[in-house]
């Protein structure tokens, strides 16, 4: 027996089309597609509100990150790294603390900044 490859978007479309016809109970329809009723209602409501575009996956990334490092602090870390190009996050952290920087990011955050830049 050969396995049939199915795209997730095609399955969502098949599901909402069957759900709007109301030929079988919603529970049985969700059981047939192997999803929870909560997911089924989510897909159906998105389809009814936005059409087929509502069935695409939605990013879970937050719009605002309140703990994000400011660009000034990030630039300061990069400047210190340019002055001391062999220093790692630990030494850079200590250097920023010694210079009296008010908000010093953690060593791991400094490491992330260096990786990004």
C-alpha positions in Angstrom: 0.0 0.0 0.0 1.4 3.4 -1.0 1.1 6.3 1.4 -0.7 9.3 0.1 1.1 12.6 0.6 -1.2 15.3 1.8 -0.6 19.0 2.3 -1.8 20.5 5.6 -3.5 23.4 3.8 -5.4 21.0 1.5 -6.6 19.1 4.6 -7.8 22.3 6.3 -9.8 23.2 3.2 -11.3 19.8 2.9 -12.2 20.0 6.6 -13.9 23.4 6.5 -15.8 22.5 3.3 -17.2 19.3 4.9 -17.9 21.3 8.1 -20.0 23.9 6.3 -22.0 21.2 4.6 -23.0 19.8 8.0 -23.5 16.3 6.6 -21.9 14.6 9.7 -21.6 15.7 13.3 -18.8 18.0 14.1 -17.3 15.5 16.6 -17.2 12.8 13.9 -15.7 15.1 11.4 -12.9 16.1 13.8 -12.4 12.4 14.6 -12.1 11.7 10.9 -9.4 14.4 10.4 -7.6 13.5 13.7 -7.9 16.9 15.3 -9.5 18.2 18.5 -12.9 19.9 18.4 -11.1 23.1 19.7 -8.9 23.1 16.6 -11.8 22.3 14.3 -13.8 25.2 15.6 -10.7 27.5 15.3 -10.3 26.5 11.7 -14.0 26.9 10.9 -14.3 30.3 12.6 -11.2 31.6 10.8 -12.7 30.3 7.5 -16.0 32.0 8.1 -14.4 35.2 9.1 -11.5 35.5 6.7 -12.1 33.0 4.0 -9.4 30.7 2.7 -6.7 33.2 3.8 -7.7 32.6 7.4 -6.6 29.0 7.2 -2.9 29.9 6.8 -0.7 29.5 9.9 -0.5 32.6 12.0 2.9 33.7 13.5 3.1 33.4 17.2 5.9 35.9 17.5 5.0 38.8 19.8 4.6 42.2 18.2 6.4 43.9 21.1 9.2 42.6 23.2 9.5 44.7 26.4 12.8 43.1 27.5 14.6 43.7 24.2 18.0 45.3 24.4 18.0 48.9 23.2 20.0 49.8 20.1 22.3 52.1 22.2 23.4 49.3 24.5 23.9 47.0 21.6 26.0 49.6 19.8 28.0 50.0 23.0 28.7 46.3 23.2 29.8 46.2 19.6 32.1 49.3 20.1 33.8 47.6 23.0 34.2 44.4 21.0 35.8 46.4 18.2 38.3 47.9 20.6 39.0 44.4 22.1 38.4 42.0 19.3 39.6 38.9 21.1 37.4 39.4 24.2 34.4 37.2 24.7 31.1 37.9 26.5 32.5 37.5 30.0 35.2 40.1 29.7 33.0 42.5 27.8 30.4 42.1 30.5 32.9 43.0 33.2 34.2 45.9 31.1 30.7 47.4 30.8 30.1 47.0 34.6 33.5 48.7 35.3 32.6 51.6 33.0 29.4 52.1 35.0 26.8 51.3 32.3 23.4 51.5 34.0 21.7 48.5 32.2 24.3 45.9 31.5 23.0 42.9 29.6 23.9 39.4 30.8 26.8 37.5 29.4 24.6 35.3 27.4 22.8 38.3 25.9 26.2 39.9 25.0 27.1 36.6 23.3 23.8 36.7 21.3 24.6 40.3 20.3 28.1 39.3 19.1 26.6 36.4 17.1 24.0 38.7 15.4 26.7 41.2 14.5 
